[in-house]
Amino acid sequence: MLFKMLVLQRMNNLSDDRLEYQVRDRLSFMRFLGLDLAGVVPDAKTLWAFREELKKNYLMDRLFARFDECLRALDVELKSG
């Protein structure tokens, strides 16, 4: 779920706090993350810690590159919002 949140964040150019708010507010974000209305949403600090851990281990760029490869294989083009 945290990686999916990073995808939403990057696509919509959101801060960690704003992303947390939008996930709680937008049904489309909830649906993308597989949450229902009562679902537990990771807070902004958790998202920050996850992203920092990915960066520390040099995984952020590799994960997004792999994600882009998978989308291209499905002939899907991702555009920011």
Backbone torsions as a table, in degrees:
resi	resn	phi	psi	omega
1	MET	NA	-38.1	-178.0
2	LEU	-63.7	-38.5	177.2
3	PHE	-65.3	-41.4	177.0
4	LYS	-60.2	-36.4	177.0
5	MET	-65.3	-37.9	176.9
6	LEU	-64.3	-36.4	176.5
7	VAL	-62.5	-48.7	177.9
8	LEU	-59.4	-41.5	-179.1
9	GLN	-61.6	-46.2	-178.6
10	ARG	-67.8	-41.5	-178.7
11	MET	-65.1	-32.3	-173.8
12	ASN	-110.8	6.1	177.2
13	ASN	51.6	56.5	-175.8
14	LEU	-110.8	146.1	171.5
15	SER	-72.7	168.7	179.0
16	ASP	-60.7	-45.9	-179.6
17	ASP	-63.9	-42.2	-178.8
18	ARG	-67.3	-37.7	177.6
19	LEU	-63.1	-44.9	178.6
20	GLU	-56.7	-45.2	179.1
21	TYR	-61.7	-47.5	-176.5
22	GLN	-64.4	-36.7	178.4
23	VAL	-63.7	-38.2	178.5
24	ARG	-72.8	-25.4	-172.1
25	ASP	-97.8	-35.5	-171.9
26	ARG	-98.8	124.9	177.8
27	LEU	-64.3	-35.5	-180.0
28	SER	-64.3	-38.2	177.4
29	PHE	-67.6	-43.3	178.7
30	MET	-59.3	-45.2	-179.1
31	ARG	-62.1	-44.4	179.0
32	PHE	-59.6	-37.0	-178.7
33	LEU	-86.4	-6.2	-179.8
34	GLY	76.8	28.2	-179.5
35	LEU	-101.0	150.4	168.5
36	ASP	-101.4	-178.9	-175.5
37	LEU	-60.9	-27.6	-179.8
38	ALA	-97.6	8.7	-176.8
39	GLY	-65.6	150.6	178.7
40	VAL	-83.8	123.8	-178.8
41	VAL	-103.0	125.4	175.3
42	PRO	-59.2	140.9	-178.4
43	ASP	-81.2	172.2	-176.3
44	ALA	-60.0	-37.3	-179.2
45	LYS	-67.4	-37.0	177.3
46	THR	-65.2	-43.6	178.3
47	LEU	-62.7	-43.9	178.7
48	TRP	-59.5	-47.2	-178.7
49	ALA	-62.3	-40.1	178.2
50	PHE	-62.7	-48.0	-179.5
51	ARG	-62.4	-42.6	179.3
52	GLU	-63.8	-37.8	177.7
53	GLU	-65.9	-40.7	176.1
54	LEU	-61.6	-44.8	179.7
55	LYS	-63.4	-44.5	-178.8
56	LYS	-58.3	-35.6	-179.2
57	ASN	-97.8	13.9	177.5
58	TYR	55.3	40.9	-177.7
59	LEU	-107.4	-18.0	-174.8
60	MET	-58.7	-54.7	-178.5
61	ASP	-64.9	-37.7	179.9
62	ARG	-65.3	-41.7	178.9
63	LEU	-64.2	-45.2	-179.6
64	PHE	-69.0	-33.2	176.1
65	ALA	-64.5	-43.3	178.7
66	ARG	-65.4	-40.6	177.3
67	PHE	-59.8	-45.2	178.5
68	ASP	-62.4	-39.8	176.9
69	GLU	-59.7	-44.9	179.7
70	CYS	-62.6	-41.0	178.5
71	LEU	-65.3	-43.7	178.5
72	ARG	-61.5	-38.9	178.6
73	ALA	-62.1	-30.1	177.6
74	LEU	-90.3	3.0	-177.9
75	ASP	60.7	41.6	178.8
76	VAL	-110.8	133.5	177.3
77	GLU	-110.5	126.4	-178.3
78	LEU	-97.4	128.0	178.0
79	LYS	-122.5	143.8	179.5
80	SER	-75.4	156.9	-173.8
81	GLY	-95.1	NA	NA
